[in-house]
Amino acid sequence: MPTNLGKKRTPVSERKGINISERTRELYEQRDKALDNSEFPPVHPDKWAGAMRREEYFRPVKKQITIRVDADVLAWLKSRGGGHLTRINEILRKTMLAETLMKH
């Protein structure tokens, strides 16, 4: 199943998971255990450690647009094999994220 940036969903064995701090583990152990019998009991931190990160699952909504690209740029993108539209999106996303991070 495709996800963002044209990649396939990350297999469970290759997920980076979520870093669970010792403080979080301590707080879990100190929780009100009476809530464990509720309809929605708390999830053990080890279960979260193997969870998917947003970037491993998130699939942004696509919008169809028309753009004009210089012929040599398009030729370069196509020369690298199929998926030139995906590569355009990857380049734009990297630029967007870099600029977004610079502002913060």
Secondary structure by P-SEA (a helix, b strand, c coil): cccccccccccccccccccccaaaaaaaaaccccccccccccccccccccccccccccccbbbbbcccccaaaaaaaaaaccaaaaaaaaaaaaaaaaaaaaac
